[in-house]
Amino acid sequence: MFDNVLNFIKETPVEYITAASVIYKVMEIKSTIVKEELYQLIIDMIDNIKNEVRENSDRYAKLSKIPIQVNY
């Protein structure tokens, strides 16, 4: 169901990946998602993707910041 969100996070150029853009992608699929579910879903997706990229890469650094930004 959220495969297009995962693909967005994996394939979009790093400079276009933001907390807002990830939230927007999730909301396109499930507009009734509650905040806690949204936050947990994003954490799970980001953790999954971070395991696939180099730890010292720009994408990894960017992804590490998103859960903190989503929680605000």
Secondary structure as GFF3:
##gff-version 3
##sequence-region A 1 72
A	DSSP	alpha_helix	3	11	.	.	.	ID=ss1
A	DSSP	three_ten_helix	14	16	.	.	.	ID=ss2
A	DSSP	alpha_helix	19	29	.	.	.	ID=ss3
A	DSSP	alpha_helix	35	50	.	.	.	ID=ss4
A	DSSP	alpha_helix	58	70	.	.	.	ID=ss5
###
